[in-house]
């Protein structure tokens, strides 16, 4: 569990403390603004708008709009900001984040804050999936799959398009099935071929969709859970956790109850975890944030890449700078750390 020094908070500038967590993944963008009591004050959930920088600007503009429309939120000041997700370092650079952590840490922290006794976390997003094993509040094992789409949300999304069914309705179809079709799930290509064969053989949409859900769960468990003891309580999160058919399939395969965070938090856990970690960072370190503020949307950023060439590694370096004054705000990619700027 996150440990925070026990000290009394005195609001600065007449405002209450709040903490911002940002999770920029491959498909979606999540923002969570949280207070000292870990109450979610505001949240943003959007599909990515092209480049990570454009997405973050769009998300920040949406959060700023929410705050400007709500007098209660205007009583809070953001004291620290943390980032996670596949674009965490770039996001940290452009927003002026105070810390960046992996999705594994962020998801574990958020889940434990809601379910202190959790021992297994299942997470399936749009382009990747992960499993986290915890014992006594400590991460003891984890696995990620970012290569094969057969165990991710994009697999279901693609099949929903083929079946001409909104992905939001997928779960409702699946739970109506009385005899789920057996569909190969080790590869998206084979699964799709098998699904078409089942369609042409006269299987109902309900049975095919239930079979697809079962196929995804089977592939997920085969790829990520081998050699791992999946003990209860088990918490399932990520965009795919909205799907009732997937929840039922997990419960069939694992033989136990699966818990899904409520009130939309199942898709916000990474951002929530970073908000919690930002609070810990701020309280324990007692330093001022470097967060650029909600109006960072007015700043133009530029990224470029170059090869170092100073040794046989020939590392590819990524650089982010502010256009107006050409100030380099971040650089990463070198194995020796020579070029690193954070």
C-alpha positions, 0 to 999 in steps of 0.5 A, spaced: 500 500 500 502 507 498 505 510 505 504 517 506 507 521 512 502 523 517 502 530 517 496 536 517 495 539 510 494 547 510 491 549 504 495 554 500 493 560 497 486 559 500 485 553 496 484 545 497 489 540 495 488 536 489 492 531 485 492 529 477 493 522 474 494 521 467 494 515 463 495 515 455 495 508 452 495 506 445 487 507 444 484 511 450 486 517 454 484 518 461 485 523 466 483 523 474 483 529 479 483 527 486 482 530 493 486 528 499 481 523 501 481 520 494 475 522 492 474 523 484 473 530 483 473 530 475 475 525 470 476 525 463 475 519 458 477 520 451 479 516 445 486 518 442 486 524 438 492 522 433 499 524 436 500 523 444 501 531 444 494 532 441 491 527 445 493 530 452 492 537 450 485 535 448 484 532 454 487 537 458 482 542 455 476 538 457 478 538 464 479 545 464 472 546 461 469 541 467 473 545 472 471 552 469 464 550 469 464 547 476 465 553 482 466 547 487 472 545 483 475 552 482 476 551 490 482 546 488 489 547 486 493 541 483 499 540 487 502 534 483 501 531 477 503 524 475 503 520 468 503 513 466 501 509 460 505 507 453 506 515 452 508 516 460 515 520 458 512 524 453 506 526 457 510 528 463 514 532 459 509 536 455 504 537 462 510 538 467 509 532 470 512 530 477 513 523 476 512 517 471 510 510 473 509 504 469 502 501 468 503 495 473 505 500 479 499 505 477 494 499 476 496 496 483 496 502 487 489 504 484 486 497 485 489 496 492 486 503 494 479 500 493 480 493 494 485 492 500 485 485 500 486 484 492 490 478 490 490 478 483 488 483 478 486 482 470 486 488 466 484 488 458 485 494 454 484 496 447 491 494 444 494 490 450 493 486 456 496 485 463 496 480 469 498 482 476 499 478 482 499 481 489 501 478 496 500 482 502 500 488 498 506 487 494 507 486 487 510 479 486 509 477 479 506 480 473 505 479 465 504 483 459 501 482 452 502 487 447 504 483 441 498 478 440 491 482 439 487 475 440 487 477 448 485 484 447 479 489 446 481 490 439 480 483 437 472 484 440 472 490 436 474 488 430 469 482 430 463 486 432 464 490 426 464 484 422 458 482 425 455 489 425 453 489 432 455 495 436 461 493 441 457 496 447 452 490 446 457 485 445 456 483 452 448 483 452 448 478 446 453 473 449 449 472 456 443 470 452 447 464 449 445 457 451 450 453 447 457 458 446 460 456 439 467 453 440 472 458 436 479 458 435 483 463 439 490 462 439 490 467 433 486 473 430 486 470 423 484 463 425 479 466 430 476 470 424 476 464 419 473 460 425 468 465 426 466 466 419 465 458 418 460 458 424 456 464 421 456 460 415 454 453 418 448 457 421 450 458 429 446 464 432 450 471 433 449 470 441 452 463 440 458 466 436 459 472 440 459 468 447 464 463 443 468 469 441 468 472 449 470 465 451 476 465 446 479 471 448 479 469 455 482 462 454 487 466 450 489 471 455 489 465 460 494 461 456 498 467 454 499 470 461 497 466 467 501 460 466 505 458 472 501 463 476 497 462 482 490 466 481 488 467 488 481 471 490 479 476 491 480 477 483 479 484 480 478 485 473 479 492 469 480 495 463 475 497 457 473 490 456 471 489 463 464 492 461 463 486 457 458 482 461 460 476 456 467 476 458 466 477 466 462 470 465 467 467 461 472 469 466 468 466 472 467 459 468 474 458 467 477 460 474 471 458 478 470 464 482 467 471 483 470 476 479 469 483 481 469 489 477 470 497 479 464 501 479 462 508 477 466 507 471 473 507 475 474 500 471 477 504 465 480 509 470 485 505 474 491 507 471 490 515 472 487 514 479 493 510 481 497 516 478 493 521 482 494 517 488 502 516 487 502 524 486 499 525 492 504 521 496 510 524 492 507 531 494 506 530 501 512 526 502 517 530 499 514 537 500 516 540 494 512 544 489 510 541 483 513 543 476 506 542 473 505 547 467 497 548 469 491 547 465 493 552 460 499 548 457 494 547 451 496 554 449 504 551 448 506 548 442 511 542 442 515 539 437 519 532 437 524 530 433 529 523 433 536 522 432 541 517 432 547 518 437 553 515 434 558 515 439 558 508 440 556 502 437 549 502 440 547 508 436 542 509 440 535 512 437 534 519 441 527 522 442 527 529 444 521 534 446 522 541 446 517 548 446 517 551 439 517 558 442 524 558 445 526 552 442 527 549 450 529 542 450 524 539 456 525 532 455 530 527 452 530 519 452 532 513 449 540 512 450 542 506 454 548 510 458 544 516 460 548 521 456 542 524 453 537 523 458 533 530 460 527 529 464 
